[in-house]
Amino acid sequence: MSSVLLPESLGEELERMINSFWWGSNKASGRGINWL
């Protein structure tokens, strides 16, 4: 079984994209978690 090491910056970029999807504050896009 082989494994590939990815650069740390790639992981940080993915985390940023996921966080912006879940916690996005852009109301126009309609994304993000809606709190009651």
Biopython code that builds the backbone (N, CA, C, O; Angstrom):
import numpy as np
from Bio.PDB.StructureBuilder import StructureBuilder

atoms = [
    (1, "MET", "N", (0.853, -1.181, 0.000)),
    (1, "MET", "CA", (0.000, 0.000, 0.000)),
    (1, "MET", "C", (0.894, 1.238, 0.000)),
    (1, "MET", "O", (1.822, 1.344, 0.801)),
    (2, "SER", "N", (0.611, 2.149, -0.885)),
    (2, "SER", "CA", (1.432, 3.356, -0.961)),
    (2, "SER", "C", (0.672, 4.544, -0.384)),
    (2, "SER", "O", (-0.557, 4.548, -0.319)),
    (3, "SER", "N", (1.417, 5.528, 0.024)),
    (3, "SER", "CA", (0.804, 6.748, 0.540)),
    (3, "SER", "C", (1.534, 7.946, -0.045)),
    (3, "SER", "O", (2.703, 7.859, -0.420)),
    (4, "VAL", "N", (0.837, 9.044, -0.116)),
    (4, "VAL", "CA", (1.395, 10.264, -0.686)),
    (4, "VAL", "C", (1.279, 11.355, 0.363)),
    (4, "VAL", "O", (0.213, 11.555, 0.946)),
    (5, "LEU", "N", (2.364, 12.054, 0.599)),
    (5, "LEU", "CA", (2.334, 13.181, 1.524)),
    (5, "LEU", "C", (1.912, 14.436, 0.766)),
    (5, "LEU", "O", (2.495, 14.784, -0.261)),
    (6, "LEU", "N", (0.906, 15.096, 1.281)),
    (6, "LEU", "CA", (0.435, 16.324, 0.659)),
    (6, "LEU", "C", (1.013, 17.514, 1.413)),
    (6, "LEU", "O", (1.259, 17.422, 2.616)),
    (7, "PRO", "N", (1.230, 18.609, 0.735)),
    (7, "PRO", "CA", (1.738, 19.795, 1.417)),
    (7, "PRO", "C", (0.735, 20.298, 2.460)),
    (7, "PRO", "O", (-0.478, 20.207, 2.268)),
    (8, "GLU", "N", (1.259, 20.824, 3.554)),
    (8, "GLU", "CA", (0.399, 21.321, 4.627)),
    (8, "GLU", "C", (-0.492, 22.456, 4.131)),
    (8, "GLU", "O", (-1.625, 22.600, 4.590)),
    (9, "SER", "N", (0.006, 23.254, 3.207)),
    (9, "SER", "CA", (-0.783, 24.374, 2.690)),
    (9, "SER", "C", (-2.038, 23.895, 1.962)),
    (9, "SER", "O", (-3.054, 24.591, 1.959)),
    (10, "LEU", "N", (-1.979, 22.712, 1.344)),
    (10, "LEU", "CA", (-3.153, 22.166, 0.665)),
    (10, "LEU", "C", (-4.238, 21.829, 1.687)),
    (10, "LEU", "O", (-5.414, 22.109, 1.457)),
    (11, "GLY", "N", (-3.850, 21.235, 2.804)),
    (11, "GLY", "CA", (-4.813, 20.926, 3.859)),
    (11, "GLY", "C", (-5.442, 22.178, 4.428)),
    (11, "GLY", "O", (-6.640, 22.203, 4.711)),
    (12, "GLU", "N", (-4.638, 23.224, 4.598)),
    (12, "GLU", "CA", (-5.168, 24.487, 5.120)),
    (12, "GLU", "C", (-6.150, 25.110, 4.134)),
    (12, "GLU", "O", (-7.173, 25.662, 4.539)),
    (13, "GLU", "N", (-5.841, 25.023, 2.846)),
    (13, "GLU", "CA", (-6.729, 25.573, 1.819)),
    (13, "GLU", "C", (-8.061, 24.819, 1.792)),
    (13, "GLU", "O", (-9.120, 25.439, 1.688)),
    (14, "LEU", "N", (-8.016, 23.496, 1.885)),
    (14, "LEU", "CA", (-9.248, 22.700, 1.923)),
    (14, "LEU", "C", (-10.075, 23.043, 3.155)),
    (14, "LEU", "O", (-11.297, 23.173, 3.073)),
    (15, "GLU", "N", (-9.409, 23.189, 4.295)),
    (15, "GLU", "CA", (-10.122, 23.535, 5.523)),
    (15, "GLU", "C", (-10.786, 24.899, 5.398)),
    (15, "GLU", "O", (-11.907, 25.087, 5.869)),
    (16, "ARG", "N", (-10.110, 25.847, 4.772)),
    (16, "ARG", "CA", (-10.676, 27.177, 4.565)),
    (16, "ARG", "C", (-11.922, 27.111, 3.687)),
    (16, "ARG", "O", (-12.922, 27.770, 3.973)),
    (17, "MET", "N", (-11.860, 26.314, 2.615)),
    (17, "MET", "CA", (-13.010, 26.197, 1.715)),
    (17, "MET", "C", (-14.200, 25.548, 2.415)),
    (17, "MET", "O", (-15.334, 25.996, 2.248)),
    (18, "ILE", "N", (-13.951, 24.498, 3.195)),
    (18, "ILE", "CA", (-15.031, 23.819, 3.918)),
    (18, "ILE", "C", (-15.645, 24.752, 4.951)),
    (18, "ILE", "O", (-16.868, 24.817, 5.083)),
    (19, "ASN", "N", (-14.798, 25.478, 5.689)),
    (19, "ASN", "CA", (-15.307, 26.414, 6.694)),
    (19, "ASN", "C", (-16.128, 27.524, 6.059)),
    (19, "ASN", "O", (-17.157, 27.919, 6.606)),
    (20, "SER", "N", (-15.689, 28.032, 4.916)),
    (20, "SER", "CA", (-16.454, 29.103, 4.277)),
    (20, "SER", "C", (-17.800, 28.587, 3.780)),
    (20, "SER", "O", (-18.765, 29.349, 3.724)),
    (21, "PHE", "N", (-17.882, 27.301, 3.415)),
    (21, "PHE", "CA", (-19.165, 26.731, 3.003)),
    (21, "PHE", "C", (-20.110, 26.630, 4.198)),
    (21, "PHE", "O", (-21.263, 27.055, 4.119)),
    (22, "TRP", "N", (-19.616, 26.062, 5.315)),
    (22, "TRP", "CA", (-20.474, 25.847, 6.477)),
    (22, "TRP", "C", (-20.798, 27.135, 7.213)),
    (22, "TRP", "O", (-21.934, 27.330, 7.647)),
    (23, "TRP", "N", (-19.818, 28.017, 7.360)),
    (23, "TRP", "CA", (-19.989, 29.201, 8.189)),
    (23, "TRP", "C", (-20.062, 30.470, 7.365)),
    (23, "TRP", "O", (-19.923, 31.565, 7.911)),
    (24, "GLY", "N", (-20.277, 30.351, 6.054)),
    (24, "GLY", "CA", (-20.280, 31.519, 5.173)),
    (24, "GLY", "C", (-21.261, 32.585, 5.630)),
    (24, "GLY", "O", (-22.395, 32.290, 6.009)),
    (25, "SER", "N", (-20.808, 33.819, 5.588)),
    (25, "SER", "CA", (-21.656, 34.923, 6.035)),
    (25, "SER", "C", (-22.301, 35.645, 4.863)),
    (25, "SER", "O", (-23.001, 36.638, 5.061)),
    (26, "ASN", "N", (-22.076, 35.163, 3.643)),
    (26, "ASN", "CA", (-22.650, 35.795, 2.464)),
    (26, "ASN", "C", (-24.102, 35.347, 2.323)),
    (26, "ASN", "O", (-24.367, 34.231, 1.874)),
    (27, "LYS", "N", (-25.035, 36.202, 2.702)),
    (27, "LYS", "CA", (-26.461, 35.848, 2.673)),
    (27, "LYS", "C", (-26.968, 35.674, 1.242)),
    (27, "LYS", "O", (-27.914, 34.920, 1.014)),
    (28, "ALA", "N", (-26.358, 36.354, 0.283)),
    (28, "ALA", "CA", (-26.821, 36.279, -1.105)),
    (28, "ALA", "C", (-26.638, 34.884, -1.681)),
    (28, "ALA", "O", (-27.422, 34.454, -2.527)),
    (29, "SER", "N", (-25.607, 34.173, -1.228)),
    (29, "SER", "CA", (-25.345, 32.852, -1.792)),
    (29, "SER", "C", (-26.294, 31.800, -1.228)),
    (29, "SER", "O", (-26.481, 30.748, -1.839)),
    (30, "GLY", "N", (-26.898, 32.072, -0.066)),
    (30, "GLY", "CA", (-27.810, 31.117, 0.528)),
    (30, "GLY", "C", (-27.121, 29.952, 1.195)),
    (30, "GLY", "O", (-27.779, 28.993, 1.600)),
    (31, "ARG", "N", (-25.801, 30.015, 1.319)),
    (31, "ARG", "CA", (-25.064, 28.925, 1.945)),
    (31, "ARG", "C", (-24.813, 29.256, 3.405)),
    (31, "ARG", "O", (-25.025, 30.381, 3.858)),
    (32, "GLY", "N", (-24.363, 28.258, 4.113)),
    (32, "GLY", "CA", (-24.050, 28.442, 5.519)),
    (32, "GLY", "C", (-25.137, 27.843, 6.387)),
    (32, "GLY", "O", (-26.213, 27.486, 5.908)),
    (33, "ILE", "N", (-24.842, 27.742, 7.655)),
    (33, "ILE", "CA", (-25.803, 27.176, 8.602)),
    (33, "ILE", "C", (-26.782, 28.265, 9.021)),
    (33, "ILE", "O", (-26.376, 29.365, 9.396)),
    (34, "ASN", "N", (-28.056, 27.956, 8.955)),
    (34, "ASN", "CA", (-29.087, 28.898, 9.393)),
    (34, "ASN", "C", (-29.447, 28.603, 10.838)),
    (34, "ASN", "O", (-29.926, 27.515, 11.156)),
    (35, "TRP", "N", (-29.220, 29.561, 11.702)),
    (35, "TRP", "CA", (-29.541, 29.406, 13.121)),
    (35, "TRP", "C", (-30.920, 29.995, 13.380)),
    (35, "TRP", "O", (-31.288, 31.016, 12.799)),
    (36, "LEU", "N", (-31.664, 29.356, 14.241)),
    (36, "LEU", "CA", (-33.009, 29.845, 14.571)),
    (36, "LEU", "C", (-32.944, 30.907, 15.617)),
    (36, "LEU", "O", (-33.978, 31.438, 16.023)),
]
sb = StructureBuilder()
sb.init_structure("model")
sb.init_model(0)
sb.init_chain("A")
sb.init_seg("    ")
for serial, (resi, resn, name, xyz) in enumerate(atoms, 1):
    if name == "N":
        sb.init_residue(resn, " ", resi, " ")
    sb.init_atom(name, np.array(xyz, "f"), 0.0, 1.0, " ", f" {name:<3s}", serial, name[0])
structure = sb.get_structure()
